[in-house]
Amino acid sequence: MKKNEFKKMFDGKELSGQDKELLWQQIAVQIDKPKKSHLKQRFMKAAIILIAAAGLFCTINKISAGKLINALSVLWQTDQKSSQIINNMTDFHVTLDSVYAPEIIEYSEKRVIFAGTFGLVIYDRKSRQVTGTIDLQAIESNYFNANTLETKFLLIGNNLTIYNQKDKKVYGNYYRYDLSQCGTSGKITALLPTESKKADVSLKTAWNKLNKGRYSHTFEQYKNCRTLFLERGVLYSENSFIWEKDKNNIFDICLALIPDENYTGYSIVLYKKDHNNSAITQEPLSIQAVESPKKTTVLPQYREENASKLKQAVISCFYQNPSLYEGYCFGSSVKSHTVDTSGGDVAIPIIKIAAVDKKGSKVKILGSFYWFSFELSGKTLYESNMGGGPAVMYLKKVRGEYQVEKTVSPRDGSFYQKDLVTLFNGDEKAVSDFISSSKNLHKEIGKTLQKYVTANSLDITYYKPFGWEPEKINTASP
């Protein structure tokens, strides 16, 4: 079938002129490209025939244009890096990054640009297609929900400058990108910096001037935010982008990640609130990346070669029986529950032994018995799940080895200290010392990860607590 024969297939179909031309342009790009194999050519022909045979064109008025372009976006070429960034901006972002959706950097008639911890995406509104991505992790400029660090985006035309601020002061290098390189010949472009130099205060001055009055707080602008987003499990951008189409038409643009029925996937939708009448409309973004390949990196379990036999027993308990490790609450009739530690690349116990009481073959340990699951992205470990807490662990010695029998945690509030004293044989001093020394969990996580990364010679530089800025893992001798 020749190119002009494909074109004839569009005659008489129920597409709008814009959608018909858009569909044809994407298919034509693929037909015109030199074929590397007959298999790809046969696949392209078969794909078009199947689309027509399925009646897609005849029922196009019954489905959204977004679904049409979503189905065809697989015809665009994309590299592995761009595909990974696009995927991470939805499901991965929801799991690991923030309680908010990615931030909108620009919204115009032509395009929308948004960014989150895992990257920046340039989306062409006219072709309804991702045209470019930027790996923000690679340049260590991906701070959106951190405490003191934040990443800024200064966009003038197609000139995008990315830099960081620490405690409101310009910090580190800036990275400049040329967005005109995006989306040529049906290709999603993973952009690289065209320039990088030390950032100075002029960037902050320019950013403040350009973005004055450009954003509003989403929760305040969308008065029905609770029913529109929160009650449906929808993540929305913390700040809405104020788009002035013209003097008489101004909108608050909010990006939202909407879960499917089973919360196994998320779609990206723009919400637009009209300043004139408060009417809210939606614009689905047709984003579908090629499925990322399965990870080949396998992170090892946590081990401590020089740990005491007691601690070795606790570590072994965590990996062999995490439900026993986490235990149950003092006074509860439920003595066990299922603990799932599989939600990440590695699960690591964070153990701090404060006091030990031995009586024959029986041992009690007072301490903190947390665990965290981590997902590795780039050189950063992201917290993806956690459990456990302060408790008293009961062990027994069998043939020279310790085995955990049960773990009992205290109740909250006014019962907390009282329960620990009861569980730990009435030793008020040990409990008091433990409570006063166990207030910095992040410090304990850092120490444990330092040992883990060093012992296994891993190329991991940071770990990011959920909702906080990344923390450097010191790989010097622990």
N, C-alpha and C positions, 0 to 999 in steps of 0.2 A: 504494500500500500504506500503510495507516494504522499509527500507532504500536502499537496493540494487536495488529495482525496480525504485526508484527515480533516482539512478545513471544511469540506462539503458536509461532513457529519454534523456540523453545527446549524445548518440551515433548518429552519422550522422548529428548533428546540425552544423550550420555554425558559430561556435565560434572558436576563436583562442584557442590554447591549454591553454594559460595563463588565458584567460577570462572564459573558461569552468571550469577549476579547481577552480578559484576564486569563481565563482557562486556556484559551488557544495559545497565548504567549508563553505560558509555562510549558505546555506540551511541545511547542515549536522549538523552544530552546533545546530540549532534549533530542529532538529529531535531527536538528542541524549539527549537533556535536558529533565528531568522529567517533565511531563505535569501536570499542576495544575488543568486542567479541560479538558473534552472531547471537549468543544467548541473551545479551542485554537488549539487542534489537528486537528479538522475538518477544521478550518480556514487555517492552514498551508497547508493541502492537497489541499484545494480548490484554494489557492493562486498559487501553482505550476501548477495545471491543467489549471487555467485561463491564466497563462503566456504562457504556451505551446499552448493553443487553440487560443490565440490572434496572434500567429505567430511571437512572439518576437524573437525567435531563428532563424527563417527562414529569417528574415529581418535584422539580427543583423549587417550585413556588411553595411547597409544603414544608420545606426545611430551611434552616437559616443559611445565609451566605457563608457564615462562619464554618458550618459543617462542610460545605462544599470545598472551601479552601483548605480546611483541615485535612480532608481526604486527599487533596492533591499536593499538599506540602511535601510529601515524601518524594516528589519528583525533583525537588531542589537538591542540589549537592551541598553537603555539609561535612566539615572535618570533625574528627573525634572530639577535639577540644570544644568547639562550638556546641556540639550535641550534648556534651557533658554539662556545660554551663546552663543550657536551656532546661535540661532535666532537673538540675539542682535548684533552679529558680522556683520550682513548684514543689514537688514532693519532699525533696531534701531540705528545702528552706523551712517547710512547715515542721518537719521533724526536729531539726537541730538549731535553727537560727534564732527565731524571734517570735513574739506574740503578734507582731505586725507583718503585713505583706511588704514586698519590696517598695522602695521609694521612687516616685516619679521625678525624673530629672527634667524632662521636656514633654510637652504635648502641643502639637500643632496640626494644621490641616494635613501636613505631609507625613508626620511620624510621631511615635511615642517612644521615649527612652526611659527605662527604669533599671534600678540597680538594687542589689542586696549583697549579703555576705559572700555569695558564691559567684558573683559576676554582674556584668552590665549587659543589657540587651537593647539593640536598636531594632525597632519594628516599624515597617513601612505601612501606613494606614491605607494607602491607595491599592497596593498590591496585596495587602493583608498577609504579610510574610516577614519573618525575621530576616534581616539583611546583614546584621553584624553582631558580634559579641566581644567583650573584653574580660579577660581573666583578672579579676581584682585581687585574688589571692596571690598571684604571681608577683604583683608589685606591692604587696602588703598595704593595700589601700582599700580595706573592706570593713571599716568600722562604722556600724550603724546603730547598735544598741549597747555600746560600751559606756563605761562610766566617765572616763576622762578623754578618750581618743574618739575622734570622729573624722570621717572622710567627706571631702567637699568636691563638688563637680561644677566647674566654671565652663559654661558652654556659650560660645559666641559663634553663630553660624555653624560651620562644620568643624570648628576648632574647639576640641574638648580638652581641658586641663584638669587633671585629678591630683589632689594633694590632701594631706592630713593636718589636723589640728590636735594639739595636746594641751589640755587645760585652757582652751580657747586661743592658743597661740599657734602660729604656723610651725609645722614640724616636719623635718625630713626633706625628701626630694619631691618634686612634682613630675608628672608624666603627661605628655601631650600626645593627642591622637587626632588623626585626620579622618573624619567621618565620611568624607566624600568617597572613600575607598570601599564603602559598604555596598553590597548587593549588586555587583556587576555580573551580568550574564547568568542570572539565576543561581548565584552562588552565595552562601552565607559565609561572611568573612570574619575570621578570628583576628581582630586588629592587634597590632603591635605598636608600641610607642614610637613616635617619630622624633621625640626629644625628651631628655630627662636631665634636670639640673636641680640645684638646691632651691627650695621654695623660700619666698620672702613675703613680707607683710603686704606687698602690693597685690598679691593674689586674694588675700582676705578682703582688702579694700574693694577690689573689683567685684568680688562675689557679693559682698554686702550691698553694693550699689545696684547690681543686676537683679538680685533676688528680693529686694525690698518690696513687700506687699505681694509677693508671688505665691505664698503658701498660707493656708488656713488649717486650723486643727479639725480633723475629720469628725471627731466625736461631737464637736460643737456645731459644725455646719450641717451634718446629717442628724437632725433631731430624732429620727426613728432608727438611730444607729443600733440600738439594742435588738430590735426585732429584725432589722434589715441584715445585720451581720452576726452579732454575738450569739443569739439564740439558734442560729443555723450553723454555727461552727465555722463561719467565714472569717478569714483573716483579711484585714483591710490596712491600707497604708496609713500610718499615724497622721501624716499631714497631706492635705489635698492640694493639688496644683491648681492655681487660679488661672484659667484660660480666658483671655479676652478675644473672642472671635471678631468682634467689632464693638463699637461703643455701646450698642444696644443689646449685645448678647455676650454675657459673661457666665462662666460655668466653674463649678468646683469639681475637679477631676480626681477621683479616688480609684486606686487599683485594688482589686480584691482577688483572693485565692478561694475558690468555691469548691468544697469537697463533693465527691460523688456520693451515692447512697451508702456505700460501704466504707467511706473514708479511706479508700485505697488509692485515690488519685485526685488531683486538683486541676481545675481549669482557671484560666486567667481572664478576668472580666474588668472592664473599665466602667465605673459608675460616674454619671454626669448629672450634676444638680444645677438647674437653671436658676440664676439669681432673680429673674423676673417673676416666676411663678412657683418656684421650689419644686418643679416637676423633675423627676429622676428618670433618666434613661440609661440603658446599658449598651455597651459595645464589647462583644466577645472578641478576644484576640485569638486568632487561629494559629496557635503554636503547637507544633508537634515535631519533636526531635526524633531523629533516628535512635533506636534503643541503644543505650550505652553498653559496651561489652562488660561482661562480668569481671569483677575485680580479681586480679591475679595475686595481689598481695595478701598474704595470710599472716596476721599478727599473732605472735605466740602468747600463751598464757603467762600470767605474772608468777615469777618465782623469786625467792630470796635464798641464795645459797648459804649465807651465814646467819640466817634467822634461827632463833631458839626452836627447840622441838615443839613447844607450845604454839608458837606462831606458825610453824610449818603445818601443824595439825589444823589450825584455823583456816589457813589458805587452802589446804586440801579439801576441807569441809565445804568451802565456798564453791569450788569447781565440781565437786562430786554431788553435793546436795545443797543448793542455794536456799531452799526452803528451810532447811535445818539451820543454816548460817543466819538467816534473817530472823527466824524464830517467831515468837508470839508475844502479845502484850500481857503484862502482869494482871492476873485476875480474870483473864478472858477464858471463856469456855471453849473457844476455838484454839486448838493447840498447834495447828499447822495450816498453811495456805500455799498455793502454788506461786512460785517466784520465777519469772521468765527473764533471763539475762541475755537473751539472744538478739536484742534490738540494737546491734552495732557490730563493728569489726572486732572488738575485744571487750571483755568485761574484766574489771580489775577490782579486787577488794582493797579498801582503804582501812587499815587496821591500826589502832592505837591502844596498846595494852597499858593500863594505868596502875593496876594492882593485881596481885595473884595471891590466892589463899589455898594452900595445899593441906589436905588431911588424908594421909595414907595414899590410896590410889585415886582419890577424888580430888578434883581441882576446880576452883572457881576463878574466872577472869573477869575483872571489872574493866570496861573500856568502850571504845567506839568501834563498831563493826558495820561500816558503810560499804557499799559497792556502787560502782559506776560503769555504765556501758559507754564506750567511745566509738565514734565513727571517724575514720581518717579521711580527710580531704586535703590534698596538697601536702603540706608539712605540718598540718594542724589537727589535733585530736579534738573533736567536738563532743560535748556531753550529749548523749541521746537518751539516757535513762538512769535511774538511780534508786537505791533502796537502803534498808538497814538503818542503823543509828546506835546511840548509846544503849548498852545492855550488859547483862551478866551472863557469861557463857559457862556452861557446866561441861566438864570433861572427865574422862576416866582413863587410867593407864592400863593398857592391855599388852602383855608381853613386851614391855619396854617402849611401847608407842602410845601416844595420846589419841583419843577419839572423842569427838564432840557428841554429847548426849542431848543437849537442848540449849536454846538461847532464849532468854526472857528479857524483854524490854520494859522500861517503866512507863506508867501513864503520864500524860501531859499535865501542865499547870502545877497546882499545889501538890499533886501527888508525885511529881517527878523525883525530887530528892528523897522523899520518904520511901518510895518504892525501891530505889537503889540501895538505901541503907538496909532495908528489910532483906533484899535479895543477897546483899554482900555481908551477911552475918553481923549486921548492926555496926559495921565499921564506919562511923560518921566522918572521921578524919579522912579516910581514903576516898570516900565519896565527895567530900568537900574539895579536896585537892584535885580530884578528877574534873569536877565541874568547872573550877576556876582555870584549868589548863586546857580545856577542850572547846574553846570558842572560835578557833580559826581553822575551819575545815579545809578551806582552799589551800592553806599552808601544808596540811597533811597530804592533800592530793598532789601538790607540787613535789613534795619529797618522794612520794611513791612513784610518780611518773619519771622523776629524775633517775631513780634506781632502775626502773623498767627500760627506759630508752638507752641508758648507758650499758646495762647488762646485755642487751640484745643488739647493740650497735645499730639502732634505728635512725633513719634520716627524718626525725621529727623535731620540730623547733618550738612549737607552741601547743598549749591546750586552751580551749575556750569554754569557760563555764557558761551555762545557759543564761542569757540576759546580761552578761558581763563582758568586759574586754578580754582579748586573748592574753594569756600570761606566758612568759618565756620559760621554757624548760631548761634549767641549767644542767648541761651534760658533763660538768666537771665531776671529779670523783665525789660520790655521795658521802 
